[in-house]
Amino acid sequence: MSEVVDPAVELREKCANEPQCRPAKEKLEECTKRVNSHPGTTENCQEELFDFLRCVDACVAPKLFAKLK
């Protein structure tokens, strides 16, 4: 019996690297580096993460629903 594979995982990986999500990904990476370089900071990257995930979800949704049966 073959194992069930979630198509959303692969689509999220692809969409995370699409041109429309690249700016949000770069902002998240910059924020993460900044926060990690300052121990004890109260800054977090929640807004950048949400922006990135929103972009990825918008990219994934139409492709994912086309694959569902």
HTML snippet that shows the backbone in 3Dmol.js (N, CA, C, O; Angstrom):
<script src="https://3Dmol.org/build/3Dmol-min.js"></script>
<div id="view" style="width:600px;height:400px;position:relative"></div>
<script>
const pdb = `
ATOM      1  N   MET A   1       0.849  -1.173   0.000  1.00  0.00           N
ATOM      2  CA  MET A   1       0.000   0.000   0.000  1.00  0.00           C
ATOM      3  C   MET A   1       0.901   1.245   0.000  1.00  0.00           C
ATOM      4  O   MET A   1       1.873   1.312   0.751  1.00  0.00           O
ATOM      5  N   SER A   2       0.574   2.211  -0.834  1.00  0.00           N
ATOM      6  CA  SER A   2       1.375   3.428  -0.900  1.00  0.00           C
ATOM      7  C   SER A   2       0.953   4.413   0.187  1.00  0.00           C
ATOM      8  O   SER A   2      -0.208   4.474   0.592  1.00  0.00           O
ATOM      9  N   GLU A   3       1.925   5.165   0.632  1.00  0.00           N
ATOM     10  CA  GLU A   3       1.682   6.135   1.690  1.00  0.00           C
ATOM     11  C   GLU A   3       1.022   7.383   1.113  1.00  0.00           C
ATOM     12  O   GLU A   3       1.370   7.832   0.021  1.00  0.00           O
ATOM     13  N   VAL A   4       0.078   7.933   1.845  1.00  0.00           N
ATOM     14  CA  VAL A   4      -0.618   9.139   1.415  1.00  0.00           C
ATOM     15  C   VAL A   4       0.311  10.326   1.602  1.00  0.00           C
ATOM     16  O   VAL A   4       0.895  10.511   2.670  1.00  0.00           O
ATOM     17  N   VAL A   5       0.440  11.129   0.553  1.00  0.00           N
ATOM     18  CA  VAL A   5       1.310  12.299   0.594  1.00  0.00           C
ATOM     19  C   VAL A   5       0.439  13.551   0.532  1.00  0.00           C
ATOM     20  O   VAL A   5      -0.451  13.665  -0.311  1.00  0.00           O
ATOM     21  N   ASP A   6       0.709  14.476   1.428  1.00  0.00           N
ATOM     22  CA  ASP A   6      -0.043  15.724   1.465  1.00  0.00           C
ATOM     23  C   ASP A   6       0.507  16.652   0.380  1.00  0.00           C
ATOM     24  O   ASP A   6       1.656  17.083   0.479  1.00  0.00           O
ATOM     25  N   PRO A   7      -0.276  16.972  -0.650  1.00  0.00           N
ATOM     26  CA  PRO A   7       0.223  17.835  -1.719  1.00  0.00           C
ATOM     27  C   PRO A   7       0.498  19.263  -1.253  1.00  0.00           C
ATOM     28  O   PRO A   7       1.242  19.994  -1.907  1.00  0.00           O
ATOM     29  N   ALA A   8      -0.091  19.662  -0.139  1.00  0.00           N
ATOM     30  CA  ALA A   8       0.112  21.020   0.368  1.00  0.00           C
ATOM     31  C   ALA A   8       1.560  21.256   0.790  1.00  0.00           C
ATOM     32  O   ALA A   8       2.061  22.374   0.671  1.00  0.00           O
ATOM     33  N   VAL A   9       2.232  20.229   1.277  1.00  0.00           N
ATOM     34  CA  VAL A   9       3.620  20.379   1.731  1.00  0.00           C
ATOM     35  C   VAL A   9       4.509  20.784   0.566  1.00  0.00           C
ATOM     36  O   VAL A   9       5.275  21.743   0.664  1.00  0.00           O
ATOM     37  N   GLU A  10       4.405  20.058  -0.528  1.00  0.00           N
ATOM     38  CA  GLU A  10       5.216  20.369  -1.710  1.00  0.00           C
ATOM     39  C   GLU A  10       4.843  21.735  -2.296  1.00  0.00           C
ATOM     40  O   GLU A  10       5.719  22.499  -2.700  1.00  0.00           O
ATOM     41  N   LEU A  11       3.556  22.033  -2.338  1.00  0.00           N
ATOM     42  CA  LEU A  11       3.119  23.318  -2.881  1.00  0.00           C
ATOM     43  C   LEU A  11       3.613  24.480  -2.022  1.00  0.00           C
ATOM     44  O   LEU A  11       3.994  25.521  -2.559  1.00  0.00           O
ATOM     45  N   ARG A  12       3.613  24.322  -0.706  1.00  0.00           N
ATOM     46  CA  ARG A  12       4.108  25.387   0.179  1.00  0.00           C
ATOM     47  C   ARG A  12       5.585  25.653  -0.068  1.00  0.00           C
ATOM     48  O   ARG A  12       6.016  26.805  -0.106  1.00  0.00           O
ATOM     49  N   GLU A  13       6.358  24.589  -0.236  1.00  0.00           N
ATOM     50  CA  GLU A  13       7.791  24.746  -0.506  1.00  0.00           C
ATOM     51  C   GLU A  13       8.015  25.497  -1.814  1.00  0.00           C
ATOM     52  O   GLU A  13       8.856  26.393  -1.884  1.00  0.00           O
ATOM     53  N   LYS A  14       7.266  25.135  -2.840  1.00  0.00           N
ATOM     54  CA  LYS A  14       7.403  25.806  -4.133  1.00  0.00           C
ATOM     55  C   LYS A  14       6.964  27.272  -4.044  1.00  0.00           C
ATOM     56  O   LYS A  14       7.652  28.163  -4.542  1.00  0.00           O
ATOM     57  N   CYS A  15       5.825  27.510  -3.412  1.00  0.00           N
ATOM     58  CA  CYS A  15       5.300  28.868  -3.324  1.00  0.00           C
ATOM     59  C   CYS A  15       6.184  29.770  -2.468  1.00  0.00           C
ATOM     60  O   CYS A  15       6.254  30.974  -2.711  1.00  0.00           O
ATOM     61  N   ALA A  16       6.852  29.209  -1.480  1.00  0.00           N
ATOM     62  CA  ALA A  16       7.738  30.001  -0.622  1.00  0.00           C
ATOM     63  C   ALA A  16       8.873  30.621  -1.427  1.00  0.00           C
ATOM     64  O   ALA A  16       9.455  31.624  -1.014  1.00  0.00           O
ATOM     65  N   ASN A  17       9.191  30.025  -2.578  1.00  0.00           N
ATOM     66  CA  ASN A  17      10.290  30.521  -3.407  1.00  0.00           C
ATOM     67  C   ASN A  17       9.813  31.219  -4.681  1.00  0.00           C
ATOM     68  O   ASN A  17      10.624  31.588  -5.530  1.00  0.00           O
ATOM     69  N   GLU A  18       8.517  31.398  -4.811  1.00  0.00           N
ATOM     70  CA  GLU A  18       7.980  32.092  -5.982  1.00  0.00           C
ATOM     71  C   GLU A  18       8.313  33.585  -5.903  1.00  0.00           C
ATOM     72  O   GLU A  18       8.457  34.126  -4.806  1.00  0.00           O
ATOM     73  N   PRO A  19       8.436  34.254  -7.051  1.00  0.00           N
ATOM     74  CA  PRO A  19       8.788  35.677  -7.066  1.00  0.00           C
ATOM     75  C   PRO A  19       7.851  36.561  -6.236  1.00  0.00           C
ATOM     76  O   PRO A  19       8.311  37.520  -5.615  1.00  0.00           O
ATOM     77  N   GLN A  20       6.559  36.262  -6.214  1.00  0.00           N
ATOM     78  CA  GLN A  20       5.626  37.125  -5.483  1.00  0.00           C
ATOM     79  C   GLN A  20       5.821  37.022  -3.968  1.00  0.00           C
ATOM     80  O   GLN A  20       5.433  37.937  -3.241  1.00  0.00           O
ATOM     81  N   CYS A  21       6.407  35.938  -3.481  1.00  0.00           N
ATOM     82  CA  CYS A  21       6.622  35.775  -2.044  1.00  0.00           C
ATOM     83  C   CYS A  21       8.061  36.090  -1.626  1.00  0.00           C
ATOM     84  O   CYS A  21       8.365  36.141  -0.435  1.00  0.00           O
ATOM     85  N   ARG A  22       8.923  36.295  -2.580  1.00  0.00           N
ATOM     86  CA  ARG A  22      10.329  36.543  -2.266  1.00  0.00           C
ATOM     87  C   ARG A  22      10.535  37.763  -1.361  1.00  0.00           C
ATOM     88  O   ARG A  22      11.308  37.672  -0.406  1.00  0.00           O
ATOM     89  N   PRO A  23       9.873  38.908  -1.621  1.00  0.00           N
ATOM     90  CA  PRO A  23      10.076  40.063  -0.728  1.00  0.00           C
ATOM     91  C   PRO A  23       9.684  39.771   0.721  1.00  0.00           C
ATOM     92  O   PRO A  23      10.395  40.170   1.643  1.00  0.00           O
ATOM     93  N   ALA A  24       8.583  39.094   0.927  1.00  0.00           N
ATOM     94  CA  ALA A  24       8.146  38.768   2.290  1.00  0.00           C
ATOM     95  C   ALA A  24       9.114  37.787   2.947  1.00  0.00           C
ATOM     96  O   ALA A  24       9.392  37.888   4.142  1.00  0.00           O
ATOM     97  N   LYS A  25       9.622  36.849   2.170  1.00  0.00           N
ATOM     98  CA  LYS A  25      10.585  35.883   2.700  1.00  0.00           C
ATOM     99  C   LYS A  25      11.878  36.584   3.103  1.00  0.00           C
ATOM    100  O   LYS A  25      12.453  36.284   4.149  1.00  0.00           O
ATOM    101  N   GLU A  26      12.328  37.511   2.275  1.00  0.00           N
ATOM    102  CA  GLU A  26      13.558  38.247   2.579  1.00  0.00           C
ATOM    103  C   GLU A  26      13.403  39.103   3.832  1.00  0.00           C
ATOM    104  O   GLU A  26      14.320  39.176   4.650  1.00  0.00           O
ATOM    105  N   LYS A  27      12.248  39.750   3.986  1.00  0.00           N
ATOM    106  CA  LYS A  27      12.002  40.554   5.190  1.00  0.00           C
ATOM    107  C   LYS A  27      12.001  39.672   6.434  1.00  0.00           C
ATOM    108  O   LYS A  27      12.540  40.056   7.472  1.00  0.00           O
ATOM    109  N   LEU A  28      11.399  38.501   6.329  1.00  0.00           N
ATOM    110  CA  LEU A  28      11.372  37.567   7.454  1.00  0.00           C
ATOM    111  C   LEU A  28      12.785  37.111   7.800  1.00  0.00           C
ATOM    112  O   LEU A  28      13.147  37.056   8.976  1.00  0.00           O
ATOM    113  N   GLU A  29      13.580  36.788   6.796  1.00  0.00           N
ATOM    114  CA  GLU A  29      14.956  36.350   7.038  1.00  0.00           C
ATOM    115  C   GLU A  29      15.790  37.462   7.668  1.00  0.00           C
ATOM    116  O   GLU A  29      16.582  37.204   8.575  1.00  0.00           O
ATOM    117  N   GLU A  30      15.618  38.698   7.193  1.00  0.00           N
ATOM    118  CA  GLU A  30      16.340  39.837   7.768  1.00  0.00           C
ATOM    119  C   GLU A  30      15.953  40.035   9.233  1.00  0.00           C
ATOM    120  O   GLU A  30      16.816  40.248  10.085  1.00  0.00           O
ATOM    121  N   CYS A  31      14.678  39.966   9.515  1.00  0.00           N
ATOM    122  CA  CYS A  31      14.197  40.134  10.885  1.00  0.00           C
ATOM    123  C   CYS A  31      14.745  39.024  11.777  1.00  0.00           C
ATOM    124  O   CYS A  31      15.190  39.286  12.894  1.00  0.00           O
ATOM    125  N   THR A  32      14.714  37.811  11.295  1.00  0.00           N
ATOM    126  CA  THR A  32      15.204  36.675  12.075  1.00  0.00           C
ATOM    127  C   THR A  32      16.679  36.850  12.416  1.00  0.00           C
ATOM    128  O   THR A  32      17.091  36.604  13.549  1.00  0.00           O
ATOM    129  N   LYS A  33      17.470  37.274  11.438  1.00  0.00           N
ATOM    130  CA  LYS A  33      18.899  37.521  11.688  1.00  0.00           C
ATOM    131  C   LYS A  33      19.085  38.619  12.727  1.00  0.00           C
ATOM    132  O   LYS A  33      19.914  38.496  13.629  1.00  0.00           O
ATOM    133  N   ARG A  34      18.315  39.687  12.598  1.00  0.00           N
ATOM    134  CA  ARG A  34      18.421  40.815  13.520  1.00  0.00           C
ATOM    135  C   ARG A  34      18.071  40.388  14.949  1.00  0.00           C
ATOM    136  O   ARG A  34      18.782  40.725  15.895  1.00  0.00           O
ATOM    137  N   VAL A  35      16.981  39.651  15.094  1.00  0.00           N
ATOM    138  CA  VAL A  35      16.538  39.208  16.420  1.00  0.00           C
ATOM    139  C   VAL A  35      17.549  38.228  17.019  1.00  0.00           C
ATOM    140  O   VAL A  35      17.869  38.305  18.205  1.00  0.00           O
ATOM    141  N   ASN A  36      18.043  37.316  16.201  1.00  0.00           N
ATOM    142  CA  ASN A  36      19.006  36.326  16.705  1.00  0.00           C
ATOM    143  C   ASN A  36      20.345  36.950  17.077  1.00  0.00           C
ATOM    144  O   ASN A  36      21.084  36.388  17.886  1.00  0.00           O
ATOM    145  N   SER A  37      20.666  38.100  16.500  1.00  0.00           N
ATOM    146  CA  SER A  37      21.947  38.737  16.800  1.00  0.00           C
ATOM    147  C   SER A  37      21.896  39.621  18.041  1.00  0.00           C
ATOM    148  O   SER A  37      22.929  40.126  18.481  1.00  0.00           O
ATOM    149  N   HIS A  38      20.716  39.814  18.605  1.00  0.00           N
ATOM    150  CA  HIS A  38      20.559  40.648  19.805  1.00  0.00           C
ATOM    151  C   HIS A  38      19.903  39.843  20.915  1.00  0.00           C
ATOM    152  O   HIS A  38      18.682  39.874  21.068  1.00  0.00           O
ATOM    153  N   PRO A  39      20.704  39.124  21.688  1.00  0.00           N
ATOM    154  CA  PRO A  39      20.116  38.333  22.783  1.00  0.00           C
ATOM    155  C   PRO A  39      19.384  39.246  23.772  1.00  0.00           C
ATOM    156  O   PRO A  39      19.845  40.342  24.091  1.00  0.00           O
ATOM    157  N   GLY A  40      18.282  38.784  24.228  1.00  0.00           N
ATOM    158  CA  GLY A  40      17.513  39.543  25.209  1.00  0.00           C
ATOM    159  C   GLY A  40      16.587  40.581  24.620  1.00  0.00           C
ATOM    160  O   GLY A  40      15.917  41.298  25.363  1.00  0.00           O
ATOM    161  N   THR A  41      16.530  40.683  23.290  1.00  0.00           N
ATOM    162  CA  THR A  41      15.633  41.650  22.664  1.00  0.00           C
ATOM    163  C   THR A  41      14.184  41.229  22.845  1.00  0.00           C
ATOM    164  O   THR A  41      13.880  40.041  22.959  1.00  0.00           O
ATOM    165  N   THR A  42      13.309  42.194  22.869  1.00  0.00           N
ATOM    166  CA  THR A  42      11.874  41.882  22.964  1.00  0.00           C
ATOM    167  C   THR A  42      11.234  41.867  21.577  1.00  0.00           C
ATOM    168  O   THR A  42      10.054  41.549  21.433  1.00  0.00           O
ATOM    169  N   GLU A  43      12.015  42.210  20.570  1.00  0.00           N
ATOM    170  CA  GLU A  43      11.493  42.201  19.197  1.00  0.00           C
ATOM    171  C   GLU A  43      11.238  40.762  18.761  1.00  0.00           C
ATOM    172  O   GLU A  43      11.988  39.849  19.105  1.00  0.00           O
ATOM    173  N   ASN A  44      10.178  40.583  18.008  1.00  0.00           N
ATOM    174  CA  ASN A  44       9.931  39.287  17.380  1.00  0.00           C
ATOM    175  C   ASN A  44       9.571  39.541  15.923  1.00  0.00           C
ATOM    176  O   ASN A  44       9.419  40.692  15.514  1.00  0.00           O
ATOM    177  N   CYS A  45       9.437  38.512  15.163  1.00  0.00           N
ATOM    178  CA  CYS A  45       9.184  38.647  13.726  1.00  0.00           C
ATOM    179  C   CYS A  45       7.782  38.174  13.362  1.00  0.00           C
ATOM    180  O   CYS A  45       7.558  37.642  12.275  1.00  0.00           O
ATOM    181  N   GLN A  46       6.858  38.371  14.267  1.00  0.00           N
ATOM    182  CA  GLN A  46       5.496  37.887  14.065  1.00  0.00           C
ATOM    183  C   GLN A  46       4.854  38.513  12.833  1.00  0.00           C
ATOM    184  O   GLN A  46       4.264  37.802  12.019  1.00  0.00           O
ATOM    185  N   GLU A  47       4.957  39.811  12.684  1.00  0.00           N
ATOM    186  CA  GLU A  47       4.336  40.483  11.531  1.00  0.00           C
ATOM    187  C   GLU A  47       4.946  39.992  10.218  1.00  0.00           C
ATOM    188  O   GLU A  47       4.226  39.741   9.252  1.00  0.00           O
ATOM    189  N   GLU A  48       6.263  39.855  10.185  1.00  0.00           N
ATOM    190  CA  GLU A  48       6.940  39.380   8.973  1.00  0.00           C
ATOM    191  C   GLU A  48       6.547  37.943   8.653  1.00  0.00           C
ATOM    192  O   GLU A  48       6.356  37.587   7.490  1.00  0.00           O
ATOM    193  N   LEU A  49       6.426  37.119   9.693  1.00  0.00           N
ATOM    194  CA  LEU A  49       6.014  35.733   9.496  1.00  0.00           C
ATOM    195  C   LEU A  49       4.599  35.669   8.933  1.00  0.00           C
ATOM    196  O   LEU A  49       4.336  34.926   7.987  1.00  0.00           O
ATOM    197  N   PHE A  50       3.687  36.451   9.516  1.00  0.00           N
ATOM    198  CA  PHE A  50       2.306  36.441   9.026  1.00  0.00           C
ATOM    199  C   PHE A  50       2.221  36.912   7.576  1.00  0.00           C
ATOM    200  O   PHE A  50       1.472  36.344   6.782  1.00  0.00           O
ATOM    201  N   ASP A  51       2.981  37.943   7.229  1.00  0.00           N
ATOM    202  CA  ASP A  51       2.991  38.428   5.840  1.00  0.00           C
ATOM    203  C   ASP A  51       3.479  37.340   4.889  1.00  0.00           C
ATOM    204  O   ASP A  51       2.907  37.135   3.819  1.00  0.00           O
ATOM    205  N   PHE A  52       4.536  36.649   5.289  1.00  0.00           N
ATOM    206  CA  PHE A  52       5.080  35.579   4.456  1.00  0.00           C
ATOM    207  C   PHE A  52       4.083  34.432   4.313  1.00  0.00           C
ATOM    208  O   PHE A  52       3.850  33.947   3.206  1.00  0.00           O
ATOM    209  N   LEU A  53       3.498  34.002   5.418  1.00  0.00           N
ATOM    210  CA  LEU A  53       2.536  32.900   5.368  1.00  0.00           C
ATOM    211  C   LEU A  53       1.290  33.266   4.569  1.00  0.00           C
ATOM    212  O   LEU A  53       0.721  32.421   3.877  1.00  0.00           O
ATOM    213  N   ARG A  54       0.870  34.519   4.664  1.00  0.00           N
ATOM    214  CA  ARG A  54      -0.288  34.980   3.888  1.00  0.00           C
ATOM    215  C   ARG A  54       0.008  34.851   2.387  1.00  0.00           C
ATOM    216  O   ARG A  54      -0.841  34.407   1.615  1.00  0.00           O
ATOM    217  N   CYS A  55       1.206  35.239   1.995  1.00  0.00           N
ATOM    218  CA  CYS A  55       1.598  35.143   0.590  1.00  0.00           C
ATOM    219  C   CYS A  55       1.642  33.678   0.134  1.00  0.00           C
ATOM    220  O   CYS A  55       1.125  33.332  -0.928  1.00  0.00           O
ATOM    221  N   VAL A  56       2.260  32.833   0.946  1.00  0.00           N
ATOM    222  CA  VAL A  56       2.361  31.411   0.597  1.00  0.00           C
ATOM    223  C   VAL A  56       0.969  30.794   0.499  1.00  0.00           C
ATOM    224  O   VAL A  56       0.692  30.047  -0.439  1.00  0.00           O
ATOM    225  N   ASP A  57       0.099  31.094   1.445  1.00  0.00           N
ATOM    226  CA  ASP A  57      -1.262  30.549   1.417  1.00  0.00           C
ATOM    227  C   ASP A  57      -2.028  31.005   0.181  1.00  0.00           C
ATOM    228  O   ASP A  57      -2.764  30.222  -0.420  1.00  0.00           O
ATOM    229  N   ALA A  58      -1.857  32.268  -0.198  1.00  0.00           N
ATOM    230  CA  ALA A  58      -2.547  32.785  -1.389  1.00  0.00           C
ATOM    231  C   ALA A  58      -2.053  32.082  -2.647  1.00  0.00           C
ATOM    232  O   ALA A  58      -2.820  31.883  -3.589  1.00  0.00           O
ATOM    233  N   CYS A  59      -0.810  31.715  -2.668  1.00  0.00           N
ATOM    234  CA  CYS A  59      -0.240  30.991  -3.807  1.00  0.00           C
ATOM    235  C   CYS A  59      -0.694  29.532  -3.825  1.00  0.00           C
ATOM    236  O   CYS A  59      -1.003  28.985  -4.884  1.00  0.00           O
ATOM    237  N   VAL A  60      -0.734  28.914  -2.662  1.00  0.00           N
ATOM    238  CA  VAL A  60      -1.058  27.490  -2.547  1.00  0.00           C
ATOM    239  C   VAL A  60      -2.535  27.209  -2.806  1.00  0.00           C
ATOM    240  O   VAL A  60      -2.864  26.231  -3.476  1.00  0.00           O
ATOM    241  N   ALA A  61      -3.418  28.037  -2.294  1.00  0.00           N
ATOM    242  CA  ALA A  61      -4.853  27.750  -2.293  1.00  0.00           C
ATOM    243  C   ALA A  61      -5.418  27.319  -3.649  1.00  0.00           C
ATOM    244  O   ALA A  61      -6.026  26.252  -3.730  1.00  0.00           O
ATOM    245  N   PRO A  62      -5.242  28.105  -4.716  1.00  0.00           N
ATOM    246  CA  PRO A  62      -5.856  27.672  -5.976  1.00  0.00           C
ATOM    247  C   PRO A  62      -5.248  26.387  -6.528  1.00  0.00           C
ATOM    248  O   PRO A  62      -5.940  25.596  -7.169  1.00  0.00           O
ATOM    249  N   LYS A  63      -3.979  26.181  -6.286  1.00  0.00           N
ATOM    250  CA  LYS A  63      -3.307  24.974  -6.781  1.00  0.00           C
ATOM    251  C   LYS A  63      -3.716  23.746  -5.982  1.00  0.00           C
ATOM    252  O   LYS A  63      -3.880  22.658  -6.534  1.00  0.00           O
ATOM    253  N   LEU A  64      -3.880  23.933  -4.674  1.00  0.00           N
ATOM    254  CA  LEU A  64      -4.232  22.827  -3.805  1.00  0.00           C
ATOM    255  C   LEU A  64      -5.652  22.343  -4.075  1.00  0.00           C
ATOM    256  O   LEU A  64      -5.892  21.139  -4.174  1.00  0.00           O
ATOM    257  N   PHE A  65      -6.582  23.267  -4.192  1.00  0.00           N
ATOM    258  CA  PHE A  65      -7.967  22.876  -4.412  1.00  0.00           C
ATOM    259  C   PHE A  65      -8.160  22.185  -5.761  1.00  0.00           C
ATOM    260  O   PHE A  65      -9.081  21.384  -5.922  1.00  0.00           O
ATOM    261  N   ALA A  66      -7.304  22.489  -6.721  1.00  0.00           N
ATOM    262  CA  ALA A  66      -7.359  21.812  -8.011  1.00  0.00           C
ATOM    263  C   ALA A  66      -6.931  20.350  -7.887  1.00  0.00           C
ATOM    264  O   ALA A  66      -7.334  19.521  -8.703  1.00  0.00           O
ATOM    265  N   LYS A  67      -6.114  20.021  -6.871  1.00  0.00           N
ATOM    266  CA  LYS A  67      -5.622  18.648  -6.684  1.00  0.00           C
ATOM    267  C   LYS A  67      -6.531  17.800  -5.808  1.00  0.00           C
ATOM    268  O   LYS A  67      -6.412  16.575  -5.788  1.00  0.00           O
ATOM    269  N   LEU A  68      -7.442  18.450  -5.081  1.00  0.00           N
ATOM    270  CA  LEU A  68      -8.320  17.690  -4.195  1.00  0.00           C
ATOM    271  C   LEU A  68      -9.397  16.961  -4.984  1.00  0.00           C
ATOM    272  O   LEU A  68      -9.872  17.438  -6.015  1.00  0.00           O
ATOM    273  N   LYS A  69      -9.763  15.811  -4.478  1.00  0.00           N
ATOM    274  CA  LYS A  69     -10.796  15.011  -5.158  1.00  0.00           C
ATOM    275  C   LYS A  69     -12.065  14.997  -4.343  1.00  0.00           C
ATOM    276  O   LYS A  69     -13.050  14.378  -4.746  1.00  0.00           O
TER     277      LYS A  69
END
`;
const viewer = $3Dmol.createViewer("view");
viewer.addModel(pdb, "pdb");
viewer.setStyle({}, {cartoon: {color: "spectrum"}});
viewer.zoomTo();
viewer.render();
</script>
